[in-house]
Amino acid sequence: VQLQASGGGLVQAGGSLRLSCVASGFTFDDYVIGWFRQAPGKEREGVSCIGTSDGSTYYRDSVKGRFTISTDNAKNTVYLQMNSLKPEDTAVYYCAAGRIHPEILLRLWASTSEYDYWGQGTQVTVSS
């Protein structure tokens, strides 16, 4: 099982980046794919997730309207389009996969303990 995150970089405030997460080694459609981030000295927090089977999406409040998560099931890939980036978005971004039941997804999508597999992380730095 492997999750490969990429697309991070250094960008000025107001700029955009698109992160990619390529999954392999498991049945992609059976899993929820989440994006998390962790800034220095802070806990890892959920940013967004998508149900690859039904396309349901969830976002943390601070990124709503700026970030968009999408999936290309043919490529086993999930994208996170990040627009209007702010310095507070600076963090290492991780993608993760979990078999989260739809009935609890709304309540637990941002819980790290619900995810079974994690990628290696990609650094996003937003300068002011």
N, C-alpha and C positions, 0 to 999 in steps of 0.2 A: 504494500500500500504506500502510495506516495502522493503528496500534494506539493506542487512546485509553484511558489508565489514569485511574481516578478513585476516590474514596472515602476518601482519606487525611484525616487530621485530628489534633487534639490529644485525647488520652484519658488518664485516670488509669491507673496500674498496676492490673491485674486486669480492665480493661475490654475492650471488643470493638470491632472495626471490620470492615467488609466492603469489600474492594477489588474493582473491576470492570475488566475489560479488554475493550473492544469492538474487534473486528478487521474490517477491510474491505480489499478490493482483492486478495485471494488466496483460494485454495481452502482454507477453514478446516480441513476434515477431513484434509488432507494434512500438517498441521503439528503439531508439539508446541508447546504454549504454556507458557512458564516465567515464574515470578516471581523477580526478583532484588532485592537491596537494596544500598544503599551508604550507609554512615555516613561522616561527615566524617573525612578522614584515613585511611580504610580502603578496601580493594579491594572491588569489587562481588562479591557472593556469591550463589549460588543458594539460593533459599528453598524452592521447590517447582515441580513441573511436572506437566502432564497431557497424555497422548496423546489428542487429540480424536477419533481414530477408534476406539480400543479402551478409553478411559477409564483406562488405567494411570496411576498416580500415584506421585510420588516427593517426599520431604521431607528437608530437612537435619535432623540429629539434634536440634538445639536447638529446633525448632518442632513436632516430632512430638507428637501428642496435644493440641496447642493450635491448630494451623492446619489448615484443610481446603480443598483446592482442588476445584473442580467446574466443569463446563462446561454451557452451554446452546447446543447446536449450532444450534438454530433461530434463535437470536439472535446467533450468532457471538461469544459472550461467555464469558469465563472469569472465575470469581470466586475470591477468596481470603478465606475467613472466618477472622479472627484473633481468638481468644479468649485470656483470661488473659494479656493483653499485659504485657510487662516493659519497663523502661526501656532495656534492651539491644536491644530490637526497634526502637528509634528509628532511622530511616533514610529515604532516598528509595527508594521501591519502584517498580520498573520491570517491565513485562511485555514479553515478547519471543517471537518465533515462529521456529522452525527446523525444517527437514526432517531429523530425526535418525532414523537407521535403528533399528528396535526392538532389533536385536542389540547395539547400543552404547549404548542409551539409559540403561541402569542405570549404566554407567560414566561417561558424559559428559553427563548431563542438566544438571549444574551448571556446565558449561564455557561461558563467554560466547562463545567463538569458534564454537560450534556453532549459534548463532542468527543469522538473517539480518536480521530486522526488530526494531526496538525502539520502544517507546512513550516518551512524554516524561517519565514519572515522576510520582509523587504522594507528598507528604511525610507520613510517619507520625511523630508525636511522642508518646512515652509518658512521662508525668510520674510521679515517685515520691511 
